[in-house]
Amino acid sequence: MLTPSEDERFVLSQEVPTPIGAPHSAAGLEQDTEIAARQLGQLELIWIRFRRHKFALIGATVIGLLILMAVFAPIISPESPLGYNYMASNVPPRWTWPWNHDWRYVMGSDTNGHALLMWIAYGARVSLAVGMFSALLTSVIGIILGGIAGYYGGWTDTIIMRATDVVLTLPFLPLIILLSYYVTGGNWVLIVLIFGLLGWPGVARLIRSYYLSFTRQEFTEAARAVGVSDARIIFRHILPNALSPVIVSTTLAVAGFIVAEAAIDFLGVGIRWPSVSWGLALSNSQNYFGVGNWWWTVFPGLFILITVLAINFMGDGLRDALDVRSRAGE
């Protein structure tokens, strides 16, 4: 009889007791229960391993709540980023009930009367979008170039890898500061393009290493023998086998791009008004932190910290869940 520790692909679905009075075998060795087992799919196995990682579950829950906050920002903070309310400028946060001011100012307000809650809710839209789409773009470019290089090899591999080396030698932060200042004009879509065009080499090298090992294996040779096209072999036969580390890498890259976007915003060359982001909120706070308006810096910085930690926790959980050799939590 299989047990969960012996074979993770089977789950004990129910225990059926033997009816009272049912005859036993002559040897008396038959068990009184029957175990019904069913085979688990790959996604079920990944979920079982992922949910063992408690911090990963917490991280995924936090990211889900942040995404909901970004989607429902107009409901959470009906105030428009373009509005001004000088009568409520520099309101410190108050958490006593009932509030003697508008509940939207629970985190305080800036010198223009903009609630910090507005900065956090609407800023989540830009900050999360930049992080997620930048990581997705780097993965797509890296998969295409790394897959082609690893599959074909030869001069194709040489050209792509030398181009990868050139991009890797470029100073990332100074270059995105320069390009953001002269090219983007504060447009977050252009910032995503810059991040994607500069961040793909790591994924390309990772994918190439897997393709080099899978290209000459039996299932690839069999696909070639029956006339399957190279593009289909690259993206339908080999890619699923190399996708697990890319998923983990992409997840962790989201946190890095959120921090990078906040950095260029803080330096004044990233997102610009009337768009709002967590980094822009930090940039606007630097002139007022020294006069006691601590909430301008604390709340945007706190949300960046929470988001980055949640993404890293989730990435650790995905790494364990997608590793078939992992037995985390057993």
C-alpha positions as CSV (number, residue, x, y, z in Angstrom):
1,M,0.0,0.0,0.0
2,L,1.3,3.4,-1.0
3,T,1.6,6.2,1.6
4,P,2.0,9.9,0.9
5,S,5.6,9.9,2.0
6,E,6.4,7.0,-0.5
7,D,4.7,8.5,-3.6
8,E,3.5,12.1,-3.6
9,R,1.6,11.5,-6.8
10,F,-1.2,9.6,-5.0
11,V,-3.6,11.0,-2.4
12,L,-5.7,9.0,0.0
13,S,-9.2,10.1,-0.9
14,Q,-11.3,8.1,1.5
15,E,-11.3,5.3,4.0
16,V,-14.0,2.7,3.6
17,P,-14.6,0.5,6.7
18,T,-15.4,-3.2,6.3
19,P,-19.1,-3.8,7.1
20,I,-19.9,-5.4,10.5
21,G,-20.0,-9.1,10.3
22,A,-18.2,-9.3,7.0
23,P,-16.1,-12.5,6.7
24,H,-12.3,-12.3,6.9
25,S,-9.9,-14.4,5.1
26,A,-8.9,-17.8,6.5
27,A,-5.4,-16.5,7.3
28,G,-6.9,-13.4,9.0
29,L,-4.4,-11.2,7.3
30,E,-6.8,-9.1,5.2
31,Q,-7.1,-5.5,6.4
32,D,-10.4,-4.1,7.6
33,T,-10.1,-1.0,5.5
34,E,-9.7,-0.2,1.8
35,I,-7.8,2.9,0.6
36,A,-9.0,4.7,-2.5
37,A,-6.2,6.5,-4.3
38,R,-6.3,8.9,-7.2
39,Q,-3.4,10.2,-9.2
40,L,-2.6,13.9,-8.8
41,G,-2.0,16.3,-11.7
42,Q,1.1,18.5,-12.0
43,L,-0.7,21.6,-11.0
44,E,-2.1,19.9,-7.9
45,L,1.4,18.7,-6.9
46,I,2.7,22.3,-7.3
47,W,-0.1,23.7,-5.1
48,I,0.5,21.0,-2.4
49,R,4.2,21.9,-2.3
50,F,3.5,25.7,-2.4
51,R,1.0,25.7,0.4
52,R,3.5,24.0,2.7
53,H,5.5,27.2,2.5
54,K,3.6,29.5,5.0
55,F,5.5,32.6,4.2
56,A,4.8,32.1,0.5
57,L,1.1,31.9,1.2
58,I,1.3,35.1,3.2
59,G,3.3,36.8,0.4
60,A,0.8,35.6,-2.2
61,T,-2.1,36.9,-0.1
62,V,-0.4,40.3,0.4
63,I,0.2,40.6,-3.4
64,G,-3.4,39.7,-4.1
65,L,-4.6,42.4,-1.7
66,L,-2.3,45.0,-3.2
67,I,-3.6,44.2,-6.7
68,L,-7.2,44.5,-5.4
69,M,-6.3,47.9,-3.9
70,A,-4.9,49.0,-7.2
71,V,-8.0,47.9,-9.1
72,F,-10.4,49.5,-6.7
73,A,-8.3,52.6,-6.0
74,P,-11.2,55.0,-7.0
75,I,-13.4,53.3,-4.4
76,I,-10.8,53.2,-1.7
77,S,-9.8,56.9,-2.3
78,P,-12.4,58.7,-4.4
79,E,-10.1,61.8,-4.4
80,S,-8.6,62.4,-7.8
81,P,-4.8,62.8,-8.1
82,L,-5.5,66.1,-10.0
83,G,-7.5,67.6,-7.2
84,Y,-6.3,70.0,-4.5
85,N,-7.6,70.6,-1.0
86,Y,-5.4,73.2,0.6
87,M,-7.8,73.3,3.7
88,A,-6.5,69.8,4.5
89,S,-2.8,70.2,3.8
90,N,-0.2,68.7,6.1
91,V,-2.8,66.7,8.1
92,P,-1.0,64.2,10.3
93,P,-2.4,60.6,10.5
94,R,-5.0,60.0,13.2
95,W,-6.3,56.6,14.1
96,T,-8.8,57.5,16.8
97,W,-12.5,56.7,16.3
98,P,-14.6,58.6,15.4
99,W,-12.3,60.6,13.2
100,N,-12.6,64.3,13.4
101,H,-11.6,64.7,9.8
102,D,-12.3,62.9,6.5
103,W,-11.4,59.1,6.8
104,R,-9.4,59.4,3.5
105,Y,-6.8,61.2,5.6
106,V,-6.1,58.3,7.9
107,M,-2.5,58.3,6.6
108,G,-2.3,62.1,6.7
109,S,-1.9,64.4,3.7
110,D,0.7,66.4,1.8
111,T,1.1,70.1,1.4
112,N,-1.4,70.2,-1.4
113,G,-4.0,68.4,0.6
114,H,-3.5,65.1,-1.3
115,A,-4.3,62.2,1.0
116,L,-1.5,59.7,1.5
117,L,-4.1,57.0,1.0
118,M,-4.6,58.4,-2.5
119,W,-0.8,58.2,-3.2
120,I,-0.8,54.6,-1.9
121,A,-3.9,53.3,-3.7
122,Y,-3.3,55.0,-7.1
123,G,0.5,54.6,-6.8
124,A,0.0,50.9,-6.5
125,R,-1.3,50.9,-10.1
126,V,1.8,52.3,-11.6
127,S,4.4,50.7,-9.3
128,L,2.9,47.2,-9.6
129,A,2.3,47.6,-13.4
130,V,5.9,48.7,-14.0
131,G,7.3,45.7,-11.9
132,M,5.1,43.1,-13.4
133,F,5.2,44.1,-17.1
134,S,8.9,44.8,-17.0
135,A,9.6,41.3,-15.6
136,L,7.2,39.8,-18.2
137,L,9.0,41.6,-21.0
138,T,12.4,40.6,-19.9
139,S,11.3,37.0,-19.7
140,V,9.7,37.0,-23.2
141,I,12.9,38.5,-24.7
142,G,15.2,36.2,-22.7
143,I,13.2,33.1,-23.6
144,I,13.2,33.9,-27.3
145,L,16.9,34.8,-27.6
146,G,18.1,32.1,-25.1
147,G,16.0,29.4,-26.7
148,I,17.3,30.2,-30.2
149,A,20.9,30.4,-29.0
150,G,20.7,27.1,-27.1
151,Y,18.8,25.2,-29.8
152,Y,20.8,26.1,-32.9
153,G,24.2,26.6,-31.3
154,G,27.1,27.5,-33.6
155,W,27.4,31.0,-34.9
156,T,23.9,31.8,-33.9
157,D,24.7,31.0,-30.3
158,T,27.9,33.0,-30.5
159,I,26.3,36.2,-31.9
160,I,23.4,36.1,-29.3
161,M,25.7,35.4,-26.4
162,R,28.2,38.2,-27.3
163,A,25.3,40.6,-27.6
164,T,24.2,39.3,-24.1
165,D,27.6,40.0,-22.8
166,V,27.6,43.5,-24.1
167,V,24.2,44.3,-22.5
168,L,25.5,42.8,-19.2
169,T,28.5,45.1,-19.2
170,L,26.3,48.2,-19.4
171,P,25.8,50.1,-16.0
172,F,22.1,49.4,-15.4
173,L,21.1,52.2,-13.0
174,P,23.0,55.1,-14.6
175,L,21.7,54.0,-18.0
176,I,18.1,53.9,-17.0
177,I,18.5,57.2,-15.3
178,L,19.8,58.7,-18.5
179,L,17.2,57.1,-20.7
180,S,14.4,57.9,-18.4
181,Y,15.3,61.6,-18.3
182,Y,15.7,62.0,-22.1
183,V,13.3,59.4,-23.5
184,T,10.3,58.5,-21.3
185,G,9.0,61.9,-20.2
186,G,7.5,60.3,-17.2
187,N,5.5,57.7,-19.3
188,W,5.5,54.4,-17.3
189,V,5.0,52.4,-20.5
190,L,8.3,53.7,-21.9
191,I,9.9,53.0,-18.5
192,V,8.8,49.3,-18.9
193,L,10.3,49.1,-22.3
194,I,13.6,50.4,-21.1
195,F,13.6,48.0,-18.1
196,G,12.7,45.1,-20.5
197,L,15.4,46.0,-23.1
198,L,18.1,46.1,-20.4
199,G,17.0,43.3,-18.1
200,W,16.7,40.2,-20.4
201,P,20.3,38.9,-20.4
202,G,20.0,36.9,-17.2
203,V,16.9,35.1,-18.4
204,A,18.5,34.4,-21.8
205,R,21.6,32.8,-20.2
206,L,19.4,30.7,-17.9
207,I,17.2,29.5,-20.8
208,R,20.2,28.8,-23.0
209,S,21.8,26.5,-20.4
210,Y,18.6,24.4,-20.3
211,Y,18.2,24.2,-24.1
212,L,21.8,23.1,-24.5
213,S,21.0,20.0,-22.4
214,F,17.6,19.3,-23.9
215,T,18.4,19.8,-27.6
216,R,20.1,16.4,-28.0
217,Q,17.7,14.4,-25.9
218,E,15.5,11.6,-27.2
219,F,12.2,13.5,-27.3
220,T,13.8,16.3,-29.3
221,E,15.4,13.9,-31.8
222,A,12.1,12.1,-32.2
223,A,10.3,15.4,-32.9
224,R,12.8,16.2,-35.6
225,A,12.5,12.7,-37.1
226,V,8.8,13.1,-37.7
227,G,9.2,16.5,-39.3
228,V,8.2,18.9,-36.5
229,S,9.3,22.4,-37.2
230,D,12.1,24.0,-35.2
231,A,9.8,26.8,-33.9
232,R,7.4,24.1,-32.5
233,I,10.2,22.1,-31.0
234,I,11.7,25.3,-29.3
235,F,8.5,26.6,-27.9
236,R,6.2,23.6,-27.5
237,H,8.5,20.7,-26.7
238,I,11.6,22.1,-24.9
239,L,10.3,25.3,-23.3
240,P,7.8,23.6,-20.9
241,N,10.8,21.6,-19.5
242,A,12.8,24.8,-18.9
243,L,10.0,27.0,-17.7
244,S,10.1,26.4,-13.9
245,P,13.3,28.4,-13.2
246,V,12.1,31.2,-15.5
247,I,8.9,31.5,-13.5
248,V,10.8,31.9,-10.3
249,S,13.3,34.3,-11.9
250,T,10.4,36.4,-13.3
251,T,8.6,36.5,-9.9
252,L,11.7,37.7,-8.1
253,A,12.5,40.2,-10.9
254,V,9.2,42.0,-10.2
255,A,10.5,43.2,-6.8
256,G,13.7,44.4,-8.4
257,F,11.9,46.5,-11.0
258,I,9.6,48.0,-8.4
259,V,12.7,49.1,-6.4
260,A,14.4,50.4,-9.6
261,E,11.3,52.4,-10.6
262,A,11.1,53.9,-7.1
263,A,14.8,54.8,-7.3
264,I,14.5,56.8,-10.6
265,D,11.3,58.4,-9.3
266,F,13.1,59.5,-6.2
267,L,15.8,61.0,-8.3
268,G,13.2,62.9,-10.3
269,V,13.7,61.2,-13.7
270,G,10.9,58.6,-13.5
271,I,7.2,58.9,-13.1
272,R,6.0,62.5,-13.2
273,W,2.9,64.4,-12.1
274,P,0.0,64.0,-12.8
275,S,0.8,60.3,-12.7
276,V,1.4,58.9,-9.1
277,S,3.6,56.1,-7.8
278,W,5.1,55.1,-4.5
279,G,8.5,56.3,-5.7
280,L,7.1,59.7,-6.7
281,A,5.5,60.0,-3.2
282,L,9.0,59.4,-1.7
283,S,10.5,62.0,-4.0
284,N,8.0,64.6,-3.0
285,S,8.6,63.9,0.7
286,Q,12.3,64.5,0.8
287,N,12.0,68.3,1.2
288,Y,9.6,68.0,4.2
289,F,10.8,65.0,6.2
290,G,13.2,67.2,8.2
291,V,10.4,69.5,9.4
292,G,8.5,66.7,11.1
293,N,6.2,65.4,8.3
294,W,7.3,61.8,8.8
295,W,4.2,60.2,7.3
296,W,5.1,61.5,3.8
297,T,8.1,59.1,3.8
298,V,7.0,56.3,6.1
299,F,3.8,55.1,4.4
300,P,5.1,54.9,0.7
301,G,8.4,53.4,1.9
302,L,6.5,50.9,4.1
303,F,4.4,49.7,1.1
304,I,7.4,49.3,-1.1
305,L,9.1,47.2,1.7
306,I,6.0,45.1,2.2
307,T,5.6,44.5,-1.5
308,V,9.2,43.5,-2.0
309,L,9.2,41.1,1.0
310,A,5.9,39.5,-0.2
311,I,7.2,38.9,-3.7
312,N,10.5,37.4,-2.4
313,F,8.5,35.1,0.0
314,M,6.3,34.0,-2.9
315,G,9.3,33.5,-5.1
316,D,10.9,31.2,-2.5
317,G,7.7,29.2,-2.3
318,L,7.5,28.9,-6.1
319,R,11.1,27.7,-6.2
320,D,10.3,24.9,-3.7
321,A,7.0,24.1,-5.4
322,L,8.4,23.8,-8.9
323,D,11.4,21.7,-7.8
324,V,10.3,18.1,-8.0
325,R,13.1,17.2,-5.6
326,S,11.8,19.5,-2.9
327,R,10.2,18.1,0.2
328,A,9.7,21.4,2.0
329,G,7.4,21.1,5.0
330,E,7.4,17.3,5.3
